[in-house]
Amino acid sequence: MSKKILEVINAEKYYGEKGNVTKALDDISFSVNEGEFLGIMGASGSGKTTLLNCISTIDKLSAGKVLINGENINGLKGGKLDAFRRDELGFIFQDFNLLDNMTAYENIALALSIQKVNHKEIEERVEKIAKTLEITEVLEKFPYQMSGGQKQRVAAARAVVTNPGLVLADEPTGALDSKSSKALMESLVKLNSELNSTILMVTHDAFSASYASRIIFIKDGKLFTELNKDPEKPRKAFFEKIVETSAVLGGDANELI
Amino acid sequence: MNSFKIALKNIKKSRKDYSVYFLTLILGVAIFYMFNSLDGQGAMNSISRSTNSAIQALVSIIEAVSVIVAVILGLLIVYANNFLIKRRKKEFGLYMLLGMGKRKVSKILVAETGMVGLMSLVVGIGLGIFGSQFFSIIVAKMFDLDLSDYRFVFSHTALIKTVINYVVIFAAVLVFNTITVSKYKLLDLLNAEKRQEKNLLRNSTVSVIVFVAAVAFLTYANIRVCFFGEDLTRNAMFTCIIGGMVSIFALFWSASGFIFDVLRRFKGFYSKNINSFITRQFVGNVNSSSVSMALICLMLFASLVIFSSGFSLRSFINAKIGNGGTPVDVTLRYEGDSAVGVLNDNGVDPYDIFDEYVELPLIKCPASITLGSLLGDYLAEGKENFIMADWDYPQSVMSLSNYNEIQRLFGRKEVKLEENEYLVICDFQMYAQYADKALKAGTTVTIGDTTLYPAKDKCSDEFLLMSGLGANGTYVILPDSVIENNPDCFEDFATFMAGNYVTKDKEESYAYDDALKIGLGIDIENEEASLDKMVITKNDVRDSGIGNTVLVVFIVLYIGTIFVISSAAIIALKILSDSIDSTGKFKILGRMGVTDKMRKNALFTQILLNFALPFVVAFIETVFGLGFVRDMLKAFGFINMGSGITFALVVMVIIYGGYFVTTYINSKRIVDLR
C-alpha cells in the first residue's frame, strides 16, 4: 500500500450566521496516495473550489481535518504556513498566475530561490523541468510573448520544480483552447508518471478529467461518487463514463457538459 | 442615489488612492496661503520702517513667483487627478454597463472633484493660517526680530488669492475630467484591468553604452565645473550645463537596462530569495518613468542648490550686519570741501549729534592710480569679466595717518607702511581677485619720482563706507611723505566722515540718520544712490541686510518647497499606481509561500529605491554644483555653506520622507499586506 499524501477527514465548511447557515462542504472524506492523479469534479457551486482552497491553506475548514504528509494543516500559522506552502505545495491556476514582469525562467527559478536553493542547482533544475515540459525555447520569454498553453506549462513547471508533496491544479485548462488543453493534460500525465508527482486537479471539463487516474464527484458539498480509471481500457471509455456520471450528477439537462 | 451620494461614497472608498492627492493639495494650498499672507505677518511688521521697501519688493516678487507656483501646482493636480481617473476605469465601465449615461458619470466625477477640492481647500487654508503664525515665529528667531507686537494674523487678501487660484485649477481639472470621460469606450473601460504588462526593457547593450557615456560626461562636467569653474568661458559653461541636463535624461533613460544588466550578472545575488522579483519591479518602475524621474532629479537638484545657497546668504548677511560690518553709527562720503561745513551751514551742529567723529580728506591721482592701473598686467583679464567698467576712473587715495585715525575709531588694528610702500583696501572680491594677483606680482605705483611697492601681497579686506553686501569702493593708502612731497600729483576728491551718535536709542538714531541726510541735502523720501553724497548708517546696513535676506530666504523656501512637494508627489503617485498593478503579483508570491515579512521587505525596498534614485543623483550633482556656486559666492566673500546644506537636507528629508512613508503605508494596504 503506497503512502497517503493527503487525507481529508470529515471536512465541513459553513458560511453565514446562526440560523442561516449554508454548508459549502458537508462531511467530505477522501485520501490521495503518493503518485496519484486525482480529479475532483462538480458543477458550479458544488463546493469543489472551497475544498481546494481548504486543502491549499488559503481557506480554513469549520470542522474536520486536512492532513498532508500526516500533518494537520489547520493548525499551521504564520511562518510555518508559508514554509508549508513553499515546500509542500505547488499551484497551477486557471489564469496561469505568472509574474508578468519576469521571464519564464525567472518565474520557475523564483520558486526555488525562495527555498534558498543555490543558484547553480537552480539552473540545472529549471533546465531539466523545462525539457520535460518542452518549454526550453520559451524560457527567456515574458508571459505576454507566450501562448496560453505555453504559459500554463510554465506554471506547471513552477509548481513541480520544487518537488512538492502535492500539486494542486485549479481548472488548469479553463483558459485554454482544446489543442493547448490536450498538450497540457499530456504534460501533467507525464509529470505524474515520470516524476511521480502527486496531482490533485479540480475541473468541470470531462475531457481534462479523463486524464486523471481517479475522479471524485461532489454535489452540494457532499461526496457524490467516485470513478476509477481502468488501466486496461482506453481513455475514451473513461471519458464516456465521466460524461455519463456528470449527467446523473447534474440531474438537469442544462448542466450537462 | 444621486451623484452627490455616489461621489461621497466613492471618496470614502478610494481613500487609499486619494491620500497622496489630498496630502499634495493640502500642502499646496497651505504653502500658497502662507507665502501670500507674508506682508501682514507679525514678524514682517517688526522689521523696522526703512525695510518697508524690501517688504514691498518681497510681496511683488512673491506675487510673481506665485503665478509660476500656481501653474506648477495646477499641472501637478491635473496629473494626480489623471492617475485617479485611470485607476477607476473599470468602475466607470460598470456604471455605463448598468445604463448610466456619460453625462451622469461626468456629473459624479464633477461632484467628487469638487468635494475633494473643497475639503482640501478648507483643510489647507486652516493649516496655512496656523502654519503662517508658526512661520512668523521662526522668521523672527532667524533674524533676531522683536516679537513684542506679535498677534494672530489672518490675511483676507491671501485667502481670496488662494481660493481664486484653486477654483481656477479645479475648473481646469473638471474640464479635463469631462473630456476624458467623454472619450471613453465601454469595452476599453471594462478591459482596463485585464491589460497585460508589456514592460519591455530597453536593449541592454545600447543601455550600457548610453549609461556609461552619460556617467562619463557628467563626471567630466562635474569636475570641470566644480574644480575649474572659475576658468570656464561662457561657452564651456553652457556646454557643461546643457550637456549635463541631457546626460541626466540619458542616465535615467538607460538606468533600467544598465542596472538590470549588472545585477543579473551577480547570479548569487539575483537568485537569492526574491531578489529577482525586486530587481524586476524596480527596473520596471525606472523603465516606465525615466522621463519623470529625470525631471524630478533636476527639480530636486534645483531646490537643493537654491536652498543651500539661499541659506548661506542668510548667514553671510547676518555676519556682515553684525559688529564687524558696522563698527560705527554712520559713515559718509561727500564730494565737497567739508561735510561738517555743509551741516553747520544747514543748521545741523555735528556736536549735537555725534559723540565722536572724524572727517578726513580723500584725494585722487588720475595720472597714476586708476581702477585699471592697480591691476597691472592683469588688466586684460579683468576687462574680460567687467565689460561695463570705466578703467580710467581714479581710485580714492588716503594718507596713512588719516587712515589710522579711522582704524582707531573703527576699533581696528593700525597699519604701518614703509616710505616706498602702498596698501590697497578693498572688500569687493570681484575686483579684489584681480588686484590680488597684481599685488602678488609686485605691480608698482609711480608718483612723481617715487616708485611704490605693494606692502602686502593682497588687498586688505577692510572698508571705509559701511555696506551690507561687501561691495565697497577701493582705496589706496599711501605714506604721508609721498603725498606731501608730490603735491602736484594729487587733487582733492571728497571727504570721508565717520562717527558715533550721542544716543544709543534706536528710534532716536533713526531721527539722527534723517537729520544728517537732510543736512547734507539728500531727499530722504526719495533716496537715490549718488556718488557725491553717500550717507550709510548702521541702521541702513542692518535694515537692508535683513530685508534682502528675508527676501532671498522666502523666495528660496517658497520655490524649493514647491519643487520638493511636486517631485515627491509625482513619485508617490507613480508608485501607488504601480502598486495597484502589482497587487496580483504580491498575491502570487504569497501563494508560492513567500512570507509576509519578505513581501513587505520587497515592497519597502522597491519604494525606497524609487525615491532614492533621483535624490541620490540630485545630491551628487548638488555637491559638485555647489562647489561652483561656492566659487561664485566667494567673490562676495562667502565661506560657510555648511549650515545651508544642512538646512536644505532637513527640509527635503521631512517633506520627501513624509511622502515616502505615506506611499509605503498606502502601498502596503493596496497590495494587501498589513
HADDOCK unambig.tbl for C-alpha pairs under 7 A between the chains (distance, minus, plus):
assign (segid A and resid 79 and name CA) (segid B and resid 595 and name CA) 6.53 0.50 0.50
assign (segid A and resid 82 and name CA) (segid B and resid 593 and name CA) 4.45 0.50 0.50
assign (segid A and resid 82 and name CA) (segid B and resid 594 and name CA) 6.31 0.50 0.50
assign (segid A and resid 82 and name CA) (segid B and resid 595 and name CA) 5.62 0.50 0.50
assign (segid A and resid 83 and name CA) (segid B and resid 593 and name CA) 6.04 0.50 0.50
assign (segid A and resid 85 and name CA) (segid B and resid 591 and name CA) 6.97 0.50 0.50
assign (segid A and resid 85 and name CA) (segid B and resid 592 and name CA) 6.33 0.50 0.50
assign (segid A and resid 85 and name CA) (segid B and resid 593 and name CA) 4.81 0.50 0.50
assign (segid A and resid 86 and name CA) (segid B and resid 592 and name CA) 5.49 0.50 0.50
assign (segid A and resid 86 and name CA) (segid B and resid 593 and name CA) 4.08 0.50 0.50
assign (segid A and resid 97 and name CA) (segid B and resid 588 and name CA) 6.38 0.50 0.50
assign (segid A and resid 99 and name CA) (segid B and resid 585 and name CA) 5.83 0.50 0.50
assign (segid A and resid 100 and name CA) (segid B and resid 197 and name CA) 6.33 0.50 0.50
assign (segid A and resid 101 and name CA) (segid B and resid 197 and name CA) 6.91 0.50 0.50
assign (segid A and resid 101 and name CA) (segid B and resid 199 and name CA) 6.83 0.50 0.50
assign (segid A and resid 101 and name CA) (segid B and resid 280 and name CA) 6.51 0.50 0.50
assign (segid A and resid 102 and name CA) (segid B and resid 280 and name CA) 6.74 0.50 0.50
assign (segid A and resid 110 and name CA) (segid B and resid 274 and name CA) 6.60 0.50 0.50
assign (segid A and resid 111 and name CA) (segid B and resid 592 and name CA) 6.82 0.50 0.50
assign (segid A and resid 113 and name CA) (segid B and resid 271 and name CA) 5.65 0.50 0.50
assign (segid A and resid 113 and name CA) (segid B and resid 272 and name CA) 5.46 0.50 0.50
assign (segid A and resid 113 and name CA) (segid B and resid 273 and name CA) 5.10 0.50 0.50
assign (segid A and resid 113 and name CA) (segid B and resid 274 and name CA) 6.86 0.50 0.50
assign (segid A and resid 114 and name CA) (segid B and resid 273 and name CA) 4.57 0.50 0.50
assign (segid A and resid 114 and name CA) (segid B and resid 274 and name CA) 6.30 0.50 0.50
assign (segid A and resid 114 and name CA) (segid B and resid 594 and name CA) 6.82 0.50 0.50
assign (segid A and resid 116 and name CA) (segid B and resid 272 and name CA) 6.59 0.50 0.50
assign (segid A and resid 116 and name CA) (segid B and resid 273 and name CA) 6.29 0.50 0.50
assign (segid A and resid 119 and name CA) (segid B and resid 267 and name CA) 6.62 0.50 0.50
assign (segid A and resid 119 and name CA) (segid B and resid 268 and name CA) 6.02 0.50 0.50
assign (segid A and resid 119 and name CA) (segid B and resid 271 and name CA) 5.72 0.50 0.50
assign (segid A and resid 144 and name CA) (segid B and resid 196 and name CA) 6.83 0.50 0.50
assign (segid A and resid 144 and name CA) (segid B and resid 198 and name CA) 6.87 0.50 0.50
